[in-house]
Amino acid sequence: GSLAKVLTLIADEGINLSKLQSFPIPGSDFKYSFHADVEFDAVEQFYSVIKKIESITEEVKIYGIYKNGKNSSGAAGMIQSAITKKKSIILK
């Protein structure tokens, strides 16, 4: 359902999901929040998918965006970010 929709949006945008963790939401039966680390080439690509995700989730919180380092040619590597809803992504 809802998680699959978010993951599809991320994949369709060409963004790599490098980590996904789920956390039960206290006091809510069968509701979970998700924390995701993603890798992408351009920050515009990231913000495009965030805008789409925000329309199908209750809350999105970005903990940070940072460069992943340098590749062998010395150019900047991928950019990573943590996406979350409340304590991670909370799906509708």
Secondary structure, DSSP 8 states (H G I E B T S, - for coil): -HHHHHHHHHHHTT-EEEEEEEEE-TT-TT-EEEEEEEEES-HHHHHHHHHHHHTTEEE-EEEEEEE--B-TTS-B--EEEEEEEEEEEEE-
